C-alpha cells in the first residue's frame, strides 16, 4: 500500500467496508473510522482516515449511517472535530 498523504481508494470500497463492519455488529453498536481504514490499508491506514470520515459523512447525509460523538448523534451538515463513531441510522423516538 501507499503511504502518500494523497492516497485514496475507490469510494465504493470504503462504503462496502463500512457497511460490512456494521453488519457484523449489534444494531446499536458503532465502529471507529480507523477500523475501516485498517481493513483497507493495514500498514498505512492513517492516510485513509480523512477519506473514511468524508465517505461516512456522505453516508450520513443519505441517511444510511449515523455519526456519533460522546453518545450524541452529529449533524452531517456541520463541521466535526475529534473522534467520531459510525453507526446504523438512529431512529427518532416518538
C-alpha positions as CSV (number, residue, x, y, z in Angstrom):
1,X,0.0,0.0,0.0
2,X,1.0,3.6,-0.5
3,X,1.9,6.0,2.3
4,X,1.4,9.1,0.1
5,X,-0.9,11.5,2.0
6,X,-3.0,11.9,-1.1
7,X,-3.6,8.2,-1.4
8,X,-7.2,7.2,-1.9
9,X,-9.2,4.1,-2.6
10,X,-12.4,3.8,-4.5
11,X,-15.3,5.3,-2.6
12,X,-17.4,2.2,-3.3
13,X,-14.8,0.1,-1.5
14,X,-14.9,2.4,1.6
15,X,-18.7,2.2,1.6
16,X,-18.5,-1.6,1.3
17,X,-16.1,-1.9,4.3
18,X,-18.1,0.4,6.5
19,X,-21.4,-1.5,5.7
20,X,-19.7,-4.9,6.2
21,X,-18.3,-3.9,9.6
22,X,-21.7,-2.5,10.7
23,X,-23.4,-5.7,9.6
24,X,-21.3,-7.8,11.9
25,X,-22.2,-5.7,15.0
26,X,-25.3,-5.5,17.1
27,X,-27.9,-2.9,15.9
28,X,-26.8,-0.3,18.4
29,X,-23.1,-0.8,18.1
30,X,-20.8,1.6,16.3
31,X,-17.4,1.4,14.6
32,X,-14.4,3.6,14.6
33,X,-13.4,5.0,11.2
34,X,-10.0,3.6,11.9
35,X,-11.4,0.1,11.7
36,X,-12.5,0.6,8.1
37,X,-9.2,2.3,7.3
38,X,-7.2,-0.6,8.8
39,X,-9.1,-3.1,6.6
40,X,-8.5,-1.0,3.5
41,X,-4.7,-0.4,4.1
42,X,-3.4,-2.3,7.1
43,X,0.1,-0.8,7.1
44,X,-0.8,2.7,6.0
45,X,-4.3,3.2,7.3
46,X,-3.7,6.6,8.8
47,X,-3.6,8.2,5.3
48,X,-7.1,6.9,4.6
49,X,-8.7,8.4,7.7
50,X,-9.8,11.7,6.1
51,X,-11.3,9.8,3.2
52,X,-13.2,7.3,5.5
53,X,-14.6,10.2,7.5
54,X,-15.6,12.0,4.3
55,X,-17.4,8.9,3.0
56,X,-19.1,8.4,6.4
57,X,-20.3,12.0,6.1
58,X,-21.8,11.3,2.7
59,X,-23.5,8.1,4.0
60,X,-24.9,10.1,6.9
61,X,-26.3,12.8,4.6
62,X,-28.0,10.0,2.7
63,X,-29.5,8.6,5.9
64,X,-27.5,5.4,5.6
65,X,-25.4,5.8,8.8
66,X,-25.3,8.0,11.9
67,X,-22.2,9.8,13.1
68,X,-21.8,9.7,16.8
69,X,-19.6,11.6,19.3
70,X,-19.7,11.2,23.0
71,X,-23.0,9.3,22.6
72,X,-24.7,12.1,20.7
73,X,-25.7,12.0,17.0
74,X,-23.8,14.7,15.0
75,X,-25.4,16.8,12.2
76,X,-23.7,15.7,9.0
77,X,-24.1,19.2,7.5
78,X,-21.9,20.8,10.2
79,X,-18.1,20.5,10.7
80,X,-16.8,17.9,13.1
81,X,-13.7,17.8,15.3
82,X,-12.3,15.0,17.3
83,X,-13.1,11.3,17.5
84,X,-16.3,10.0,15.9
85,X,-18.1,6.7,15.7
86,X,-20.1,5.4,12.8
87,X,-23.4,3.5,13.5
88,X,-26.6,2.5,11.8
89,X,-29.1,5.3,11.3
90,X,-30.7,6.3,14.6
91,X,-34.5,6.4,14.6
92,X,-36.3,9.3,16.2
93,X,-38.3,8.1,19.2
94,X,-41.9,9.2,19.4
